[in-house]
Amino acid sequence: MSTAIQVENSTRVVSDRYAASVNSEWVRLLDLLQMNVRYERCVGTELFTADGRRILDFLSGYCVHNVGHNHPDVVRALHSELDRSGPAMIQTHVSDLAGELAEKLCKGAGGRLRKVFFPSSGSEGVEAAIKFARAHTRRDGILSAEHAFHGLTCGALSLMSDKFWSEGFGPLLPETAAVPFDDLQALELKLKTKQFAAFIVEPIQSEAGVCVPHSDYLRTAESLCRRYGTLFVLDEVQTGMYRTGKFLAAHHFGVEPDMVILAKAMSGGLVPCGAVLMSKDVCDSVYSSLPRAFVHTSTFSENSLSMRAALATLEVLESEHLGDRSTEAGHYLQSRLSEALSSYEMVKEVRGVGLLMGIEFQAPRQLRLRIPFEAFGAIHAGMFGQILVMRLFRDAGFLTQVCGNNFMVLKVAPPLVVTDAQLDEFVAAIGNVVELANSPGSFSSEALGLGRRAFRG
Ligand SMILES: Cc1ncc(COP(=O)(O)O)c(C=O)c1O
């Protein structure tokens, strides 16, 4: 049997087993998009597949792999933590690493952030922030921004206005409301009611389409929150850990939040870890007496592998100056992309900060392009974006995705260790893919192929 057939067979065995016992629709979707490959080795920005392809990761697991895949220092730190047979999950001890990590995170974040709770995911961090804000303010309401993404547990989901995520899972938390992002008037109208414990917002909305607010939005939002007694909480699950060039995206806007939620990139993409950074006052409101010393906790909180991986990840981010690299590479990529794509009317804007970037597409005006664009958009709003993603993957070897709450924006977020040569490769690839999308025949045949595969499945 040829190697290619062996690889295909083994991919099928893995997929069939997964489909039978985990989630068959996920396998169907990846098959449909021709993205169901087996990754064998992942290093830095490169992913090597069982069938001998090299894929460049320009998604980073939605901003998980800031230090690149399997960074040797983080891998080494995890090995050494396992080798020392230290205390793990004892539950009734003081973790020897959590204090050190909390100290470093608070030093990096600055402002009023002095204390940390360690969840194991972004959603769990959002849940904690909701509870802590209520405990501190004795108010019930939680305010968020429209089109936000905060996670899929019930509390976090209650802060997401896009109904796709919550349909069929209600009822969700009462007393929640959403205001348009970057709209101070709407925010003040809600805050004035003095019913809200917290305004939880992403400083740059990632899944909404990499939306960067006006420069004074967050600063004014913070002062409005203070005026009306609402905590100002930043969800930096995607934007934190130098993704946008600074340790927190908050640092671009000169704000001092009462709480910050981190996760994703915190632990090198190898073990689950999150952090809720908060002011001492907020912390004291939760852990307010001896009997309440453990009133909010979780089994995997402060586990030694997560703490060790996060300490090693911070060290890498700082010693390799990956914040500066993100800024520099972001400027380079943005100017190269603008240069390569500005002549296409279907490209509306290239925007972002550091290496959190989005390319926004729009319906073309020319009739010959507009007709297929709208016809396939009517079948599924995500069709256009998925054809771009599929072509980038299949024809050019780039892993990307469109934003979860805005299918017209292609997210571009490679690991911060990406090289200029890899950025150049991406610019050439997206140029080719957009050029093909600009030819109605090629777009239609791709869309029909996708439709046929979906129908057959
Ligand atoms: C901004 C933001 N907040 C929270 C979350 C939820 O994080 P997790 O998937 O780790 O629960 C996500 C996940 O994508 C996110 O992008």
The ligand as a Gaussian input file, in Angstrom:
#p B3LYP/6-31G(d) Opt

LIG

0 1
 C      -12.334000      37.308000      24.174000
 C      -12.636000      35.929000      24.685000
 N      -13.068000      35.772000      25.942000
 C      -13.334000      34.566000      26.451000
 C      -13.189000      33.425000      25.691000
 C      -13.493000      32.082000      26.263000
 O      -12.303000      31.397000      26.511000
 P      -12.275000      29.803000      26.631000
 O      -12.539000      29.246000      25.288000
 O      -10.894000      29.511000      27.140000
 O      -13.316000      29.429000      27.619000
 C      -12.742000      33.537000      24.376000
 C      -12.591000      32.335000      23.536000
 O      -12.355000      32.380000      22.360000
 C      -12.456000      34.820000      23.856000
 O      -12.040000      34.991000      22.596000

